[in-house]
């Protein structure tokens, strides 16, 4: 997982989290004082989407009536809806699927039922 910020703080945060939480996870590091940092992390779900998937953030809404609406970076589109639906799986009949790009093919995802 990429970390951003002062190298020494990021290295220390990575060491502090090692063994505490199985990857994948999202980490947050906040400076409290000149040389004191708070470190937190939460487990995340990651899915692989095709490399040519557009945008950095996706949101797919599927209603009970079967209507589908996909937004890429806040703009409506129909491109790539099948790949996003496959990543969402068959968990719910109606849901909101959100994804944030982590790298070329990996996305942090969240799926909430409607």
Secondary structure by P-SEA (a helix, b strand, c coil): ccccccaaaaaaaaaaacccccccbbbbbbbccccbbbbbbbbbbbbbccccccccbbbbbbcccbbbbbbccccccccaaaaaaaaaccccccbbbbbbbccccccccccccc
